[in-house]
Amino acid sequence: MRTLAQGGTGKNSLLDGFDEMTGNMGLSNYRNTFAHQMGDVHQAAYGRDSIGTVGKMIRGGQYLQGKLSFWRAIHAVQERMVTEMAINKGLSYVLKGKDTAALRDMGIDPDLAARLRKELDKIATFDAKGQVLTYDPAKGTDHQAIKEFHQAVTRGVKQVIQGTFAGEQGKWAHEGFLKFLTQFRTYSIVSVEKQIMRQMGNYGNAKALGILLGSISVSAPIVALRALSAAMLMTPENREEYLFGENGRLTAANLGIAAMGYTAIGGALRDVLDVGGSALGYNIPGSPRTPKGQIVSGFIPGVSLVEDALGGLADLAPHWDAEGNFKQPDPTGLLRTLPFGRTPFLLPMLQGLTQD
């Protein structure tokens, strides 16, 4: 990814030709300035509702955190991996004359498949099993069909590795204030349409449920490893309570619901379950992030961040908690609200530094 970001080529027999015609997949988060965010003389052309100082600071912080937490590189590799799979599967299915829900979902209808089939001998080579060995779209003659195929591949990638396109987003995604309020719920909001509704429409409710359960079986070990890493430097007593206590991170209910938050097809269900505890007036099992009463901030993380910061400041002084227990000054809550306070490689150190 570093080579591509610096203008080089990845020497990939499937992706190089695609990149030349469509642009490097996976590099969108390596760019921190876009045409529609220009200032000065361009503001009149693009509108007065341009990004302000606070927005630039938030965007810069997100950009930096994406680099330091390695999210940017991981996301880029995922996009390029899925792009390679989409090109391989798409051309292989077209070669074999298959017409599947996956192809139609990407936008490859029988007409486009027929036009692509006429180009295959020019733009691709296959092995004995029909798997794509090389792809060179520049050698094709039906340029419109190739462009449509590339659009279909891009659409398919953005369906698997969630992304959005201009014109399909609601105001929560492009109106400044609403974007701030829902900035940490974008993933789950998008996944309702991109994953749940799409899979139910393509395969039916039963198969969609099966996909969800399969996804949870993969994400649950990841959640468990993250919880274990966060508890590494805790005292034995605190570690036991953190992991296996009444509301511990590795109890069955908490692990299952947290794992759902790591699956795209889970959609906003994790958020609904989190906030459901507040709506019922208590912390239901599996909802560790939403204390009693925080219903609005559960749905609007921009508000919950302010709540957490104010609560962290209050915890710096001796105080009595809701159960009537006296608490000594505790900087833990405030430290976790700081930039990068929840990144996997810093959270264990913060947990260890704040143990009694």
N, C-alpha and C positions, 0 to 999 in steps of 0.2 A: 504494500500500500504506500510505503514511503517513496518507492520508485515512481509509482503512478502520480502521486501528489506533486513530485518534483518535475513532472513532464515526461518521464520515461515510459517504457512499455513493459507489460508483464510477461510477454512471450507466451501467451496462452493461445492455443490453436483454435479455441472456440470464441474467446472474448476479444481478441485483438481486432478482428474485423468489425465486430459489433461496436467496440469503443470508437473506432475511426469514424463510423457513420453516425453514431448516436451520442457519443460522449462517454466518459468513464463512469460506469455504474459504481456506486458506493462512495463517491467522493463528495457528495453534496454537503456533508458535515465537515469537510476540510476547507470550506469556504465560509468566511465570516462576514462578507459583504456581497450583496446582490444588487442587480440593476435597479429594482424597484425601491431600494433603500438609500439611493443617492440623495444628497442634500443640495443646498445652494441653488443653482440655476435650474436644477432638475425638479425641485419641489413643485414648481408651478405646473409642470407637465404631469407629474405623478400624483399630485394631490397634497393638500396641507396636512392630512392625517398621517404624517410620516413619523418615524421612530424618534423619540425624544431622548434626553440624557439618561433618565432612569431606565428606559427600555434598552439603551445601549449598554448600560452597566449590567443589567440582568442578562442580556444576550452574551456579553463578554464573559460573564461568570459561568454561564452554561457552556460556552465554547471551551473555556479553560478546564472546567470540571470534566467535560467529555474527553479531553486529552489526558488528564491526570488519572482518571479512573479507568482508562483504556476502553471506555465504551465506544468511542469514535472508531477505533481500529477494529474492534470486534464487530460492530454494526456494519462497517464497510466490507469486512470479510464475509459476513453473512449475506449481504446483498450480492456480492460477486459470485458466491457459491450458488445461490438460488438462481441467478442469471444464467450461469453455466448449465444448471439442471434444466431450466426452462427452455433454453436453446436446444439442448440434447433431446429432451422429451418431445418438444414441439415438432422438430424436424423428423425425429424417429417415428412419431405417430402419423405424421403426414405421409412419410414414405410407405408405411404399412396400411394406409387408408383408414386409420381409426378415426372415429368421431366420438369423442368422450365429453363428459360434462366439464372436465378440466380445460380442454381446448376451447370449448364454447365460452367458458367463464373468462378466459383470457381475451377472447375476442377473435379466435380463429374459427370462423364458420366454414361450412363446406365449400363455399365459393372461393374464399381466400386459400383454403387448403388445396383446392384444385389448381389455382394459379401458382402456388408455391411448389407443387409437385412437378410442374413443368420446368422449374428452375433448379431443382435439386442436383442434377448432374453437373451444373455449372458452379454452384456455390458451396457444395458440401461433398465430403467423402464419408463413407460408412464402412464399418467392419462387417463381418459375416452375420452378426446378430442384429444389425441395423442400428448400432450405436454410432453417433456422430464422431468422426475422428478429426476433421478440420471443417472450418466454416469461414468462407471468404465472400461476403455479400457483394463486394465490389465487382465480382465477376458476373453478376447477374444482369439480365436484360429487362426484366419486369421490375423496375425500380419502385413502382407504387406498391406492388405486393410485398416487396422486401421492407419498405417503410412501415406498412401495416403490420407485418410480422414483428418488427422491432417495437412498435407501439404495444402490441399484444404481450411481448416479453416483459416490457417495462411495467405494464399493468399487472401482469401476473406476479412479478417480483414485489410490487408495492402492496399486493394482496397478502402475500406470505410474510414478508418483512414489512410491517405496516407503514405505509406512506400515504400521502394525500396529494391530490392534484388541484390546480386552480379551478374553481367552479363547483367543486363537490363538497367544500367545507362550509359549515355554518358560521354564524357570527362569533361563536365561541372560539373560533380558530383564527379569525382575522380582524376582529374589532378589538382595539387596544385594551379596554377595561375588562371585557369578558375573557380575553386571552390571559390576562394576569390572574383572574380569579380561578380559571380552570387549567392553569399551565401544567399542573401535575396530574391532571385527569385526561389529558389528550389521548394517551394510549388506550385507556379503557373506553372512552367515548367513541373513538374511531373503530375500535375492535367490534363494537356492537354491530356495525354495518359491514365492516370488512371481513369479519370472521363468523360470528354467530349466524347472522341472517343469510350470509352467502353460503355457508356450509349447510344450513337447514334447507335452503332453496335448492342446492345442488344434489344433496344426498338424502335428505329427509331427517326427521328428528332423531330417530334411533341411531343412525350412523354418526350424526353430529355429536350425540352424547358419547358414543364410543371414541370419537376423536378427542373429545374433552378429557375423558378418563385416561386415554393413552398419553396425552400431553402432561397430565398431572403426574403420571408415573415417572416421567422424565424430569419434571421440574421439582418434585418433592426432595430428591437427594441434593439438588442445588440449594434449596432453602435450608435443609438440614446442615449442610456444610457451612453456609453463611452464619447460621446461628451458633454452630460450634466454634467458628473462628472468632466471633464476637465475644464468646465466653472464655476464651483461652486464658486471659490474664486475670479473671475474676478469682475471688477466694472460693474454696470448695463449697461453702455454704451458699454463697450468692450464685455460684454457677448452677448448683442443683435447683435452686428456686427459679432461676432465669430459664433453665431448659425444661424442667419437669414439674414445676410448681403448679398451683391451681390454674394459673393462666400462662404456663410456660410455653416457650416457643416450639417445643417438640412434643407437646401433647397432640393427640390424634386430631382434635378439632382445629387447633391452631395451625398445625402443619398442613392439613388438607386445604384450609382456606387460604393460607399464605401461598401454598403452591399454586392455587388457582390464579393468584395475582401475577404469576410468572408465565401464564399461558394466555396467548392472544385470544383463543376461542372462548375463554372465560368471560371476556367482555367486561362489563361494569358490575358483574355479579359480586365480585369481591368488595367493591365499594358499597354496594347495597347492603351486604351482610355486615360490613363494618358499621355503617351508619344505623343499621337496624337495631343494634344494641342500644344506641342512644335514644332512638325513637321509643323503644320499650322501657327505657328508664334505667337500664343497668347494662353492665358489660357482659354480653352473652359469650359463651365459649367460642373461640375462634375469631374473636373480634378484638384483638389486643391494642389496636391503634386508636380507637375512638372512645374516650371516657364518657361517662354519663353526662348528658346535656350538650355535647358538642355536635349537634345535628347539622347545623349550617356549615360549620367549618369542616365537617367530614366530607361534605360534597364539594366545598370550595376551599381547596388547600391554601390559596393565597391568604385566606383569613386565618386558617389554622397555624400558619407559619408565624403570624403576628401573635397569636395566642401562646404558642410555644415559647417565643422569645420573651414575652412579658412574664410568663410563668417561670422561665429560667432565671430572669432577673429577680423575681420574688423569692426564689429558692436560695439566693445568695445570702439571705438573712435568716436567723433562727425563726422557726415557725411551727405551727401546729397543722398537721394534715387533716383530711376530711374524716378520718377515723379517730381523731383526738390524740394522735401520737405526736410527741415532740420531736422535731427534726432539726438537726444541726445544718449549718450552711452547706449546700450541695451544688457544685457548679456543673453537674452532669447535664442537666436539661439545657443549659445555655450553650455548653460546648457542642451539643448535638445539633443546634440550630445554625452553627457557623458553617461557612462554605466548606464542603468536603468532609463534614463531620460524620457522615454516614457512609463514606466510601469504604469498601471492604478492607483495605489495608490500613486505614486510620481508626476505624471503629474499635478493633480489639485494644489498641493502645489507649484510647479514651476510656474504654470500659475499665482497663486495668488501673489507670491513673486515678480514677474516681472511686475506687473501692475503699471501704472502711478498713 
